[in-house]
Each structure stands twice: as C-alpha cells, then as structure tokens.
C-alpha cells in the first residue's frame, strides 16, 4: 500500500486510466463457488483494454449482456470412477522434473514404487499412469492416465490446456495455504490500520509527524468464497474482532435470496445476488475466488460501483478482476486501496501500467506458496483414500473447474 489516506468517495483523481493504454486488458465476467475457494479452471486468452475475450460477454455481464446476479458455476460432470486396486498396483509413477529430490523420494515411499520423469514422451509400456506435477503434456491426455495429482491448488492452467481424460482422477494440493493466505490478508489489514505505508513514506523523507491509527475490531470484512481458504481467512479475522460476511453462490449450496447461512469462519453468509448492500458497508472486500469460466471478470464495474471506501484485497485469481474497472474505482475514491497478490497476466513486466495503479501494492503471487511438505501430506492423504476405496477430499470436479 502506498500513499496517504484514501480520497473522498466520488472525488476524481488525476491520472491516465488503464483503459486508455495498451497492455493486458480486463478479463470477461463470471462468478464463484463458495464451497471450494481454491483457484479453479481458467478460460483461454486475455483481451486488450476494454475489449472482452472473443465470444465472451463484456465484464460484469452474462451471455445475454445482463449483469450477473449470483455466483454461478459450470455444469457438473459425472465423477470419474476411482482407480481400481489392480490398476493402482500397476501404475507407473511419473513426476515432474522440477520436483525436489527429497519430495520425489517421499512420493516413492508413499506409493511403494520408483519414479520416472514426467515428459511429453509416453512410457513404452501400456501400464496406467499416475502423474504428479503442475502440467500434463497433450501426449499423456489419454485413457492411460489413471490419476494426476497437481502440486498446486489452482488447476486452471492444467484444465485450460485441453480436454481432460474423462476416466482420470484429478486431485490437488492445498496444504496450509488457507492459513498462509489468512495471515497475508490480516497482515495488510493491520498495516493499513497502523498507517504503515504512510510512516514508511515519512521515514524515506526523514519527516516526523504523528498519524492516527484505526482499529480492526468491529469493522466488516466481506469475503468472497466460503470454502477452505475463505473460511481460514474468516476464522483468523474473527479472532481479531472483525465482523466477517461470506459471499456464496445462490445456486445449489448457497442460501436463498434474503436468507443468512452460518458457516464456520463467518458471522453470516449471503448470496451474491444480495452483495450490493454488503459491498457498501464493508471496510475490506477480500476475494479468494477460483478462476473458472463463470468467475472471469466477476469484479467488474457494477460491483466496484457499489463499494463505498473499502480496501480491496485479491488472493484468489487475477482474471476474476476487471483491472480497468478497479482503476476507475481507485481514481474516483470508491476503492480506498488495493492489494493484489495475483494478476490476469503474470509476471507483470516492469513497464506494465498495472504497477502505476494508485494506492495499490502488488505482491507477486506469494500469499499462499505451496511447500513440498504440503504436496507430500496431501498426496499421502489422497493415496490412502483411493487405496481404501474412498474419493479423496481434494478431488477436483473438472466440469466445474475446482
């Protein structure tokens, strides 16, 4: 966070909007699933400034051009059958060359077999494949693939590359990501309340001036996504006396319009159809949304227009935010500050105008870095579940993208 206290809502700030320059543009629209906030499926392509992706509606609208009213998601597809015991026993373990040697040894111990490199050349035998990594070559997207375990929580790049083999199980790594992201969010909230950005700027100028502080206690954080990560954020904030409101999709598991639903980590949960009022009341708006065909560009002009001086924090996926709409909201004072751990296109080049967004800090996609311990622990739990004939808790619904 940079600069002094945010401007008065509605007061314009001088500067050139992102929409008037070249570079990565705003993504198209969408909506999230609250039950699983970890990043999900992406949609290929990021259009130029102000232009929607080909075949996509403009940001903040549905296919019909009307604004999205709830957190919709992709249609579910039948879950693949669990790997049969005999097939699991015959699998070849293929691991990404980027994995640390110690992690590979642990994967070999868990599965009871040696590992081979995961490359774009299929092994010569016809044995089923168990792959662990962050990418799956097209040559392995065949009926031989029995199971792929992603070393990342977000599987959107994996699913965006091409059709997923219908019979293959896909699991992912979450580990302690929720705790790390919650700590990240709280850290920036406290830094803002203690005027850390302002004191840092004063120090650089050798300037002495007392500045007021602000309490987080009793203030409201609106958290989009009420699954593992969103709930972890909510629990930590509740411990500091913050009033937490979760935003869930109204379809399927979400609450009916006008109703509340209690979920651990949240004082109440609302449906996205009713978020306009909550956006106006929140001191912080926090996104933990995955990227799916339904969540792309979810935070567009309509939602930012409903904000009344909140700080926006994004630890979900960059393409869920229309950067042009965010810049407009920052410049007219509706959004007080922004902390962006993720961007639609990463890494951002030094000359990318995103670095010049007013009162914004970008933190290089580091709020929830996955560790080797996370990978080993989550894979071991998934292996144990499959071996016992149970579906792993971290199974990805490839139809919905998370």
TORKOL-4160 file (C-alpha; in steps of 0.2 Angstrom, whole numbers, padded with zeros to 4 digits, m for minus):
402
<pt num="1" X="0000" Y="0000" Z="0000"/>
<pt num="2" X="0006" Y="0017" Z="m0004"/>
<pt num="3" X="0002" Y="0035" Z="m0002"/>
<pt num="4" X="m0009" Y="0043" Z="0011"/>
<pt num="5" X="m0026" Y="0040" Z="0017"/>
<pt num="6" X="m0039" Y="0036" Z="0003"/>
<pt num="7" X="m0048" Y="0050" Z="m0006"/>
<pt num="8" X="m0066" Y="0055" Z="m0003"/>
<pt num="9" X="m0078" Y="0044" Z="m0012"/>
<pt num="10" X="m0083" Y="0052" Z="m0028"/>
<pt num="11" X="m0069" Y="0064" Z="m0029"/>
<pt num="12" X="m0059" Y="0061" Z="m0046"/>
<pt num="13" X="m0040" Y="0058" Z="m0045"/>
<pt num="14" X="m0029" Y="0064" Z="m0059"/>
<pt num="15" X="m0021" Y="0051" Z="m0070"/>
<pt num="16" X="m0022" Y="0040" Z="m0086"/>
<pt num="17" X="m0034" Y="0026" Z="m0084"/>
<pt num="18" X="m0028" Y="0008" Z="m0089"/>
<pt num="19" X="m0042" Y="0008" Z="m0101"/>
<pt num="20" X="m0034" Y="0021" Z="m0111"/>
<pt num="21" X="m0017" Y="0012" Z="m0113"/>
<pt num="22" X="m0011" Y="m0003" Z="m0121"/>
<pt num="23" X="m0006" Y="m0019" Z="m0112"/>
<pt num="24" X="m0016" Y="m0034" Z="m0104"/>
<pt num="25" X="m0034" Y="m0030" Z="m0104"/>
<pt num="26" X="m0048" Y="m0034" Z="m0092"/>
<pt num="27" X="m0055" Y="m0051" Z="m0092"/>
<pt num="28" X="m0073" Y="m0056" Z="m0095"/>
<pt num="29" X="m0085" Y="m0059" Z="m0082"/>
<pt num="30" X="m0090" Y="m0073" Z="m0070"/>
<pt num="31" X="m0095" Y="m0080" Z="m0053"/>
<pt num="32" X="m0088" Y="m0092" Z="m0040"/>
<pt num="33" X="m0092" Y="m0107" Z="m0030"/>
<pt num="34" X="m0091" Y="m0103" Z="m0011"/>
<pt num="35" X="m0088" Y="m0121" Z="m0006"/>
<pt num="36" X="m0071" Y="m0123" Z="m0014"/>
<pt num="37" X="m0062" Y="m0106" Z="m0014"/>
<pt num="38" X="m0046" Y="m0113" Z="m0021"/>
<pt num="39" X="m0042" Y="m0107" Z="m0039"/>
<pt num="40" X="m0051" Y="m0117" Z="m0052"/>
<pt num="41" X="m0052" Y="m0118" Z="m0071"/>
<pt num="42" X="m0047" Y="m0104" Z="m0082"/>
<pt num="43" X="m0053" Y="m0098" Z="m0099"/>
<pt num="44" X="m0040" Y="m0095" Z="m0113"/>
<pt num="45" X="m0035" Y="m0078" Z="m0118"/>
<pt num="46" X="m0034" Y="m0061" Z="m0111"/>
<pt num="47" X="m0041" Y="m0047" Z="m0122"/>
<pt num="48" X="m0034" Y="m0030" Z="m0125"/>
<pt num="49" X="m0040" Y="m0015" Z="m0115"/>
<pt num="50" X="m0059" Y="m0013" Z="m0114"/>
<pt num="51" X="m0062" Y="m0027" Z="m0125"/>
<pt num="52" X="m0070" Y="m0044" Z="m0120"/>
<pt num="53" X="m0062" Y="m0060" Z="m0125"/>
<pt num="54" X="m0069" Y="m0067" Z="m0141"/>
<pt num="55" X="m0086" Y="m0075" Z="m0138"/>
<pt num="56" X="m0087" Y="m0068" Z="m0121"/>
<pt num="57" X="m0099" Y="m0055" Z="m0114"/>
<pt num="58" X="m0091" Y="m0039" Z="m0108"/>
<pt num="59" X="m0085" Y="m0038" Z="m0090"/>
<pt num="60" X="m0099" Y="m0039" Z="m0077"/>
<pt num="61" X="m0112" Y="m0046" Z="m0089"/>
<pt num="62" X="m0119" Y="m0063" Z="m0093"/>
<pt num="63" X="m0120" Y="m0070" Z="m0110"/>
<pt num="64" X="m0136" Y="m0061" Z="m0113"/>
<pt num="65" X="m0127" Y="m0045" Z="m0109"/>
<pt num="66" X="m0136" Y="m0043" Z="m0092"/>
<pt num="67" X="m0127" Y="m0041" Z="m0076"/>
<pt num="68" X="m0123" Y="m0057" Z="m0066"/>
<pt num="69" X="m0134" Y="m0058" Z="m0051"/>
<pt num="70" X="m0126" Y="m0074" Z="m0042"/>
<pt num="71" X="m0111" Y="m0084" Z="m0041"/>
<pt num="72" X="m0115" Y="m0097" Z="m0054"/>
<pt num="73" X="m0103" Y="m0111" Z="m0059"/>
<pt num="74" X="m0100" Y="m0124" Z="m0073"/>
<pt num="75" X="m0111" Y="m0138" Z="m0075"/>
<pt num="76" X="m0106" Y="m0154" Z="m0065"/>
<pt num="77" X="m0100" Y="m0169" Z="m0074"/>
<pt num="78" X="m0101" Y="m0187" Z="m0068"/>
<pt num="79" X="m0086" Y="m0190" Z="m0056"/>
<pt num="80" X="m0073" Y="m0202" Z="m0064"/>
<pt num="81" X="m0073" Y="m0220" Z="m0056"/>
<pt num="82" X="m0060" Y="m0222" Z="m0043"/>
<pt num="83" X="m0044" Y="m0231" Z="m0048"/>
<pt num="84" X="m0047" Y="m0250" Z="m0046"/>
<pt num="85" X="m0035" Y="m0258" Z="m0034"/>
<pt num="86" X="m0027" Y="m0269" Z="m0048"/>
<pt num="87" X="m0025" Y="m0254" Z="m0059"/>
<pt num="88" X="m0017" Y="m0244" Z="m0045"/>
<pt num="89" X="m0005" Y="m0258" Z="m0041"/>
<pt num="90" X="0001" Y="m0257" Z="m0059"/>
<pt num="91" X="0003" Y="m0239" Z="m0062"/>
<pt num="92" X="0019" Y="m0230" Z="m0067"/>
<pt num="93" X="0023" Y="m0216" Z="m0056"/>
<pt num="94" X="0029" Y="m0201" Z="m0066"/>
<pt num="95" X="0035" Y="m0185" Z="m0058"/>
<pt num="96" X="0038" Y="m0168" Z="m0065"/>
<pt num="97" X="0057" Y="m0165" Z="m0067"/>
<pt num="98" X="0055" Y="m0149" Z="m0056"/>
<pt num="99" X="0051" Y="m0158" Z="m0040"/>
<pt num="100" X="0064" Y="m0158" Z="m0027"/>
<pt num="101" X="0074" Y="m0175" Z="m0025"/>
<pt num="102" X="0068" Y="m0176" Z="m0007"/>
<pt num="103" X="0050" Y="m0174" Z="m0012"/>
<pt num="104" X="0052" Y="m0187" Z="m0025"/>
<pt num="105" X="0059" Y="m0200" Z="m0013"/>
<pt num="106" X="0044" Y="m0197" Z="m0002"/>
<pt num="107" X="0032" Y="m0200" Z="m0016"/>
<pt num="108" X="0041" Y="m0216" Z="m0020"/>
<pt num="109" X="0039" Y="m0221" Z="m0001"/>
<pt num="110" X="0021" Y="m0217" Z="m0001"/>
<pt num="111" X="0017" Y="m0227" Z="m0017"/>
<pt num="112" X="0030" Y="m0241" Z="m0015"/>
<pt num="113" X="0037" Y="m0239" Z="m0032"/>
<pt num="114" X="0051" Y="m0230" Z="m0041"/>
<pt num="115" X="0048" Y="m0214" Z="m0050"/>
<pt num="116" X="0051" Y="m0209" Z="m0068"/>
<pt num="117" X="0052" Y="m0192" Z="m0076"/>
<pt num="118" X="0036" Y="m0184" Z="m0082"/>
<pt num="119" X="0039" Y="m0179" Z="m0100"/>
<pt num="120" X="0029" Y="m0177" Z="m0116"/>
<pt num="121" X="0035" Y="m0194" Z="m0122"/>
<pt num="122" X="0023" Y="m0208" Z="m0116"/>
<pt num="123" X="0032" Y="m0223" Z="m0107"/>
<pt num="124" X="0034" Y="m0238" Z="m0119"/>
<pt num="125" X="0023" Y="m0250" Z="m0109"/>
<pt num="126" X="0004" Y="m0250" Z="m0108"/>
<pt num="127" X="0004" Y="m0248" Z="m0089"/>
<pt num="128" X="m0008" Y="m0235" Z="m0082"/>
<pt num="129" X="0000" Y="m0218" Z="m0077"/>
<pt num="130" X="0000" Y="m0209" Z="m0060"/>
<pt num="131" X="0007" Y="m0192" Z="m0063"/>
<pt num="132" X="0012" Y="m0179" Z="m0050"/>
<pt num="133" X="0017" Y="m0161" Z="m0056"/>
<pt num="134" X="0010" Y="m0145" Z="m0062"/>
<pt num="135" X="0007" Y="m0148" Z="m0081"/>
<pt num="136" X="0001" Y="m0163" Z="m0091"/>
<pt num="137" X="0008" Y="m0165" Z="m0109"/>
<pt num="138" X="m0005" Y="m0167" Z="m0123"/>
<pt num="139" X="0003" Y="m0184" Z="m0127"/>
<pt num="140" X="m0002" Y="m0191" Z="m0109"/>
<pt num="141" X="m0020" Y="m0185" Z="m0110"/>
<pt num="142" X="m0026" Y="m0202" Z="m0115"/>
<pt num="143" X="m0035" Y="m0217" Z="m0107"/>
<pt num="144" X="m0019" Y="m0222" Z="m0100"/>
<pt num="145" X="m0020" Y="m0208" Z="m0087"/>
<pt num="146" X="m0027" Y="m0215" Z="m0071"/>
<pt num="147" X="m0023" Y="m0201" Z="m0059"/>
<pt num="148" X="m0015" Y="m0184" Z="m0059"/>
<pt num="149" X="m0010" Y="m0175" Z="m0043"/>
<pt num="150" X="m0007" Y="m0157" Z="m0045"/>
<pt num="151" X="0006" Y="m0149" Z="m0034"/>
<pt num="152" X="m0004" Y="m0133" Z="m0035"/>
<pt num="153" X="m0020" Y="m0128" Z="m0028"/>
<pt num="154" X="m0026" Y="m0120" Z="m0044"/>
<pt num="155" X="m0029" Y="m0131" Z="m0058"/>
<pt num="156" X="m0035" Y="m0118" Z="m0071"/>
<pt num="157" X="m0019" Y="m0119" Z="m0081"/>
<pt num="158" X="m0020" Y="m0138" Z="m0081"/>
<pt num="159" X="m0038" Y="m0139" Z="m0087"/>
<pt num="160" X="m0036" Y="m0124" Z="m0099"/>
<pt num="161" X="m0023" Y="m0133" Z="m0109"/>
<pt num="162" X="m0035" Y="m0146" Z="m0117"/>
<pt num="163" X="m0049" Y="m0159" Z="m0113"/>
<pt num="164" X="m0047" Y="m0169" Z="m0098"/>
<pt num="165" X="m0047" Y="m0188" Z="m0100"/>
<pt num="166" X="m0064" Y="m0192" Z="m0093"/>
<pt num="167" X="m0059" Y="m0208" Z="m0084"/>
<pt num="168" X="m0044" Y="m0199" Z="m0075"/>
<pt num="169" X="m0045" Y="m0194" Z="m0057"/>
<pt num="170" X="m0038" Y="m0176" Z="m0053"/>
<pt num="171" X="m0033" Y="m0171" Z="m0036"/>
<pt num="172" X="m0024" Y="m0155" Z="m0030"/>
<pt num="173" X="m0013" Y="m0148" Z="m0016"/>
<pt num="174" X="m0019" Y="m0136" Z="m0003"/>
<pt num="175" X="m0009" Y="m0140" Z="0012"/>
<pt num="176" X="m0008" Y="m0125" Z="0024"/>
<pt num="177" X="m0012" Y="m0112" Z="0011"/>
<pt num="178" X="m0028" Y="m0106" Z="0019"/>
<pt num="179" X="m0018" Y="m0102" Z="0035"/>
<pt num="180" X="m0004" Y="m0093" Z="0025"/>
<pt num="181" X="m0017" Y="m0083" Z="0015"/>
<pt num="182" X="m0026" Y="m0078" Z="0030"/>
<pt num="183" X="m0010" Y="m0072" Z="0038"/>
<pt num="184" X="m0007" Y="m0062" Z="0022"/>
<pt num="185" X="m0024" Y="m0054" Z="0022"/>
<pt num="186" X="m0023" Y="m0049" Z="0041"/>
<pt num="187" X="m0005" Y="m0043" Z="0039"/>
<pt num="188" X="m0011" Y="m0030" Z="0026"/>
<pt num="189" X="m0026" Y="m0025" Z="0036"/>
<pt num="190" X="m0016" Y="m0021" Z="0051"/>
<pt num="191" X="m0003" Y="m0012" Z="0041"/>
<pt num="192" X="m0016" Y="m0001" Z="0034"/>
<pt num="193" X="m0024" Y="0002" Z="0051"/>
<pt num="194" X="m0007" Y="0007" Z="0059"/>
<pt num="195" X="m0003" Y="0018" Z="0044"/>
<pt num="196" X="0012" Y="0008" Z="0040"/>
<pt num="197" X="0013" Y="0014" Z="0022"/>
<pt num="198" X="0012" Y="0032" Z="0027"/>
<pt num="199" X="0025" Y="0030" Z="0041"/>
<pt num="200" X="0036" Y="0021" Z="0028"/>
<pt num="201" X="0034" Y="0036" Z="0016"/>
<pt num="202" X="0038" Y="0048" Z="0030"/>
<pt num="203" X="0054" Y="0039" Z="0035"/>
<pt num="204" X="0060" Y="0040" Z="0017"/>
<pt num="205" X="0058" Y="0059" Z="0018"/>
<pt num="206" X="0066" Y="0060" Z="0036"/>
<pt num="207" X="0049" Y="0068" Z="0041"/>
<pt num="208" X="0042" Y="0067" Z="0059"/>
<pt num="209" X="0023" Y="0068" Z="0060"/>
<pt num="210" X="0011" Y="0058" Z="0071"/>
<pt num="211" X="m0003" Y="0049" Z="0062"/>
<pt num="212" X="m0019" Y="0041" Z="0069"/>
<pt num="213" X="m0022" Y="0023" Z="0070"/>
<pt num="214" X="m0038" Y="0013" Z="0066"/>
<pt num="215" X="m0045" Y="m0002" Z="0075"/>
<pt num="216" X="m0050" Y="m0018" Z="0065"/>
<pt num="217" X="m0061" Y="m0023" Z="0080"/>
<pt num="218" X="m0080" Y="m0021" Z="0075"/>
<pt num="219" X="m0076" Y="m0017" Z="0057"/>
<pt num="220" X="m0083" Y="m0028" Z="0042"/>
<pt num="221" X="m0074" Y="m0039" Z="0030"/>
<pt num="222" X="m0083" Y="m0045" Z="0015"/>
<pt num="223" X="m0075" Y="m0062" Z="0010"/>
<pt num="224" X="m0079" Y="m0069" Z="m0007"/>
<pt num="225" X="m0078" Y="m0088" Z="m0006"/>
<pt num="226" X="m0083" Y="m0098" Z="0009"/>
<pt num="227" X="m0073" Y="m0114" Z="0007"/>
<pt num="228" X="m0056" Y="m0119" Z="0014"/>
<pt num="229" X="m0047" Y="m0103" Z="0010"/>
<pt num="230" X="m0061" Y="m0091" Z="0013"/>
<pt num="231" X="m0066" Y="m0099" Z="0029"/>
<pt num="232" X="m0047" Y="m0099" Z="0035"/>
<pt num="233" X="m0047" Y="m0080" Z="0032"/>
<pt num="234" X="m0063" Y="m0078" Z="0041"/>
<pt num="235" X="m0058" Y="m0088" Z="0056"/>
<pt num="236" X="m0042" Y="m0078" Z="0059"/>
<pt num="237" X="m0051" Y="m0061" Z="0056"/>
<pt num="238" X="m0065" Y="m0066" Z="0068"/>
<pt num="239" X="m0051" Y="m0069" Z="0081"/>
<pt num="240" X="m0046" Y="m0051" Z="0080"/>
<pt num="241" X="m0064" Y="m0045" Z="0082"/>
<pt num="242" X="m0068" Y="m0042" Z="0064"/>
<pt num="243" X="m0086" Y="m0045" Z="0058"/>
<pt num="244" X="m0085" Y="m0057" Z="0044"/>
<pt num="245" X="m0098" Y="m0059" Z="0030"/>
<pt num="246" X="m0095" Y="m0073" Z="0017"/>
<pt num="247" X="m0102" Y="m0072" Z="0000"/>
<pt num="248" X="m0108" Y="m0089" Z="m0008"/>
<pt num="249" X="m0116" Y="m0093" Z="m0024"/>
<pt num="250" X="m0135" Y="m0094" Z="m0023"/>
<pt num="251" X="m0136" Y="m0109" Z="m0034"/>
<pt num="252" X="m0136" Y="m0126" Z="m0027"/>
<pt num="253" X="m0127" Y="m0124" Z="m0010"/>
<pt num="254" X="m0129" Y="m0106" Z="m0007"/>
<pt num="255" X="m0143" Y="m0098" Z="0003"/>
<pt num="256" X="m0159" Y="m0092" Z="m0004"/>
<pt num="257" X="m0160" Y="m0074" Z="m0008"/>
<pt num="258" X="m0163" Y="m0064" Z="0008"/>
<pt num="259" X="m0158" Y="m0078" Z="0020"/>
<pt num="260" X="m0142" Y="m0080" Z="0030"/>
<pt num="261" X="m0132" Y="m0096" Z="0032"/>
<pt num="262" X="m0120" Y="m0099" Z="0046"/>
<pt num="263" X="m0103" Y="m0106" Z="0041"/>
<pt num="264" X="m0088" Y="m0108" Z="0052"/>
<pt num="265" X="m0077" Y="m0093" Z="0050"/>
<pt num="266" X="m0092" Y="m0081" Z="0046"/>
<pt num="267" X="m0104" Y="m0072" Z="0056"/>
<pt num="268" X="m0116" Y="m0074" Z="0041"/>
<pt num="269" X="m0116" Y="m0079" Z="0023"/>
<pt num="270" X="m0126" Y="m0070" Z="0010"/>
<pt num="271" X="m0129" Y="m0075" Z="m0008"/>
<pt num="272" X="m0120" Y="m0065" Z="m0022"/>
<pt num="273" X="m0137" Y="m0058" Z="m0028"/>
<pt num="274" X="m0138" Y="m0048" Z="m0012"/>
<pt num="275" X="m0120" Y="m0042" Z="m0011"/>
<pt num="276" X="m0123" Y="m0024" Z="m0017"/>
<pt num="277" X="m0128" Y="m0018" Z="0000"/>
<pt num="278" X="m0114" Y="m0028" Z="0009"/>
<pt num="279" X="m0101" Y="m0020" Z="m0003"/>
<pt num="280" X="m0106" Y="m0003" Z="0003"/>
<pt num="281" X="m0105" Y="m0007" Z="0021"/>
<pt num="282" X="m0088" Y="m0017" Z="0021"/>
<pt num="283" X="m0072" Y="m0009" Z="0026"/>
<pt num="284" X="m0062" Y="m0023" Z="0017"/>
<pt num="285" X="m0068" Y="m0033" Z="0002"/>
<pt num="286" X="m0057" Y="m0049" Z="0000"/>
<pt num="287" X="m0058" Y="m0061" Z="m0014"/>
<pt num="288" X="m0052" Y="m0079" Z="m0013"/>
<pt num="289" X="m0061" Y="m0084" Z="m0029"/>
<pt num="290" X="m0055" Y="m0098" Z="m0041"/>
<pt num="291" X="m0054" Y="m0094" Z="m0059"/>
<pt num="292" X="m0067" Y="m0103" Z="m0069"/>
<pt num="293" X="m0077" Y="m0099" Z="m0085"/>
<pt num="294" X="m0090" Y="m0092" Z="m0073"/>
<pt num="295" X="m0079" Y="m0081" Z="m0062"/>
<pt num="296" X="m0069" Y="m0072" Z="m0075"/>
<pt num="297" X="m0071" Y="m0054" Z="m0073"/>
<pt num="298" X="m0083" Y="m0056" Z="m0058"/>
<pt num="299" X="m0077" Y="m0040" Z="m0050"/>
<pt num="300" X="m0082" Y="m0028" Z="m0064"/>
<pt num="301" X="m0089" Y="m0010" Z="m0065"/>
<pt num="302" X="m0105" Y="m0014" Z="m0057"/>
<pt num="303" X="m0098" Y="m0022" Z="m0041"/>
<pt num="304" X="m0084" Y="m0008" Z="m0039"/>
<pt num="305" X="m0098" Y="0005" Z="m0041"/>
<pt num="306" X="m0106" Y="m0002" Z="m0025"/>
<pt num="307" X="m0091" Y="0000" Z="m0014"/>
<pt num="308" X="m0090" Y="0014" Z="m0003"/>
<pt num="309" X="m0072" Y="0017" Z="0003"/>
<pt num="310" X="m0067" Y="m0001" Z="0006"/>
<pt num="311" X="m0050" Y="m0008" Z="0003"/>
<pt num="312" X="m0049" Y="m0022" Z="m0010"/>
<pt num="313" X="m0038" Y="m0037" Z="m0007"/>
<pt num="314" X="m0036" Y="m0051" Z="m0020"/>
<pt num="315" X="m0028" Y="m0068" Z="m0015"/>
<pt num="316" X="m0039" Y="m0078" Z="m0027"/>
<pt num="317" X="m0036" Y="m0077" Z="m0046"/>
<pt num="318" X="m0031" Y="m0061" Z="m0056"/>
<pt num="319" X="m0043" Y="m0064" Z="m0070"/>
<pt num="320" X="m0058" Y="m0063" Z="m0058"/>
<pt num="321" X="m0055" Y="m0044" Z="m0058"/>
<pt num="322" X="m0058" Y="m0031" Z="m0072"/>
<pt num="323" X="m0042" Y="m0020" Z="m0069"/>
<pt num="324" X="m0049" Y="m0006" Z="m0079"/>
<pt num="325" X="m0065" Y="m0006" Z="m0068"/>
<pt num="326" X="m0053" Y="m0007" Z="m0052"/>
<pt num="327" X="m0043" Y="0008" Z="m0058"/>
<pt num="328" X="m0058" Y="0018" Z="m0061"/>
<pt num="329" X="m0064" Y="0014" Z="m0043"/>
<pt num="330" X="m0047" Y="0018" Z="m0036"/>
<pt num="331" X="m0046" Y="0035" Z="m0045"/>
<pt num="332" X="m0064" Y="0041" Z="m0040"/>
<pt num="333" X="m0061" Y="0035" Z="m0022"/>
<pt num="334" X="m0074" Y="0021" Z="m0021"/>
<pt num="335" X="m0060" Y="0009" Z="m0018"/>
<pt num="336" X="m0048" Y="0016" Z="m0004"/>
<pt num="337" X="m0033" Y="0005" Z="m0008"/>
<pt num="338" X="m0029" Y="m0012" Z="m0017"/>
<pt num="339" X="m0018" Y="m0026" Z="m0013"/>
<pt num="340" X="m0016" Y="m0038" Z="m0027"/>
<pt num="341" X="m0007" Y="m0054" Z="m0025"/>
<pt num="342" X="m0012" Y="m0060" Z="m0042"/>
<pt num="343" X="m0014" Y="m0053" Z="m0059"/>
<pt num="344" X="m0023" Y="m0058" Z="m0075"/>
<pt num="345" X="m0006" Y="m0060" Z="m0084"/>
<pt num="346" X="0009" Y="m0065" Z="m0073"/>
<pt num="347" X="0023" Y="m0060" Z="m0071"/>
<pt num="348" X="0019" Y="m0041" Z="m0075"/>
<pt num="349" X="0033" Y="m0033" Z="m0085"/>
<pt num="350" X="0042" Y="m0018" Z="m0077"/>
<pt num="351" X="0033" Y="m0007" Z="m0090"/>
<pt num="352" X="0016" Y="m0014" Z="m0087"/>
<pt num="353" X="0004" Y="0001" Z="m0081"/>
<pt num="354" X="m0003" Y="m0010" Z="m0068"/>
<pt num="355" X="0012" Y="m0005" Z="m0057"/>
<pt num="356" X="0006" Y="0013" Z="m0058"/>
<pt num="357" X="m0012" Y="0009" Z="m0051"/>
<pt num="358" X="m0015" Y="0022" Z="m0037"/>
<pt num="359" X="m0013" Y="0017" Z="m0019"/>
<pt num="360" X="m0010" Y="m0001" Z="m0024"/>
<pt num="361" X="0003" Y="m0014" Z="m0019"/>
<pt num="362" X="0007" Y="m0030" Z="m0030"/>
<pt num="363" X="0015" Y="m0045" Z="m0021"/>
<pt num="364" X="0020" Y="m0057" Z="m0035"/>
<pt num="365" X="0008" Y="m0071" Z="m0031"/>
<pt num="366" X="0016" Y="m0076" Z="m0015"/>
<pt num="367" X="0002" Y="m0076" Z="m0002"/>
<pt num="368" X="0000" Y="m0095" Z="m0002"/>
<pt num="369" X="0015" Y="m0103" Z="m0009"/>
<pt num="370" X="0014" Y="m0122" Z="m0008"/>
<pt num="371" X="0028" Y="m0131" Z="0000"/>
<pt num="372" X="0035" Y="m0149" Z="m0003"/>
<pt num="373" X="0028" Y="m0154" Z="0014"/>
<pt num="374" X="0010" Y="m0148" Z="0008"/>
<pt num="375" X="0012" Y="m0159" Z="m0008"/>
<pt num="376" X="0018" Y="m0174" Z="0002"/>
<pt num="377" X="0005" Y="m0173" Z="0015"/>
<pt num="378" X="m0010" Y="m0170" Z="0003"/>
<pt num="379" X="m0004" Y="m0183" Z="m0009"/>
<pt num="380" X="m0002" Y="m0196" Z="0005"/>
<pt num="381" X="m0020" Y="m0192" Z="0011"/>
<pt num="382" X="m0026" Y="m0194" Z="m0007"/>
<pt num="383" X="m0017" Y="m0211" Z="m0009"/>
<pt num="384" X="m0024" Y="m0218" Z="0007"/>
<pt num="385" X="m0041" Y="m0213" Z="0002"/>
<pt num="386" X="m0040" Y="m0221" Z="m0015"/>
<pt num="387" X="m0032" Y="m0237" Z="m0008"/>
<pt num="388" X="m0047" Y="m0238" Z="0004"/>
<pt num="389" X="m0060" Y="m0235" Z="m0010"/>
<pt num="390" X="m0064" Y="m0218" Z="m0004"/>
<pt num="391" X="m0064" Y="m0202" Z="m0015"/>
<pt num="392" X="m0050" Y="m0190" Z="m0009"/>
<pt num="393" X="m0056" Y="m0174" Z="m0001"/>
<pt num="394" X="m0046" Y="m0164" Z="m0013"/>
<pt num="395" X="m0053" Y="m0171" Z="m0029"/>
<pt num="396" X="m0056" Y="m0158" Z="m0042"/>
<pt num="397" X="m0073" Y="m0158" Z="m0051"/>
<pt num="398" X="m0066" Y="m0155" Z="m0069"/>
<pt num="399" X="m0083" Y="m0149" Z="m0075"/>
<pt num="400" X="m0084" Y="m0135" Z="m0063"/>
<pt num="401" X="m0065" Y="m0132" Z="m0063"/>
<pt num="402" X="m0061" Y="m0134" Z="m0045"/>
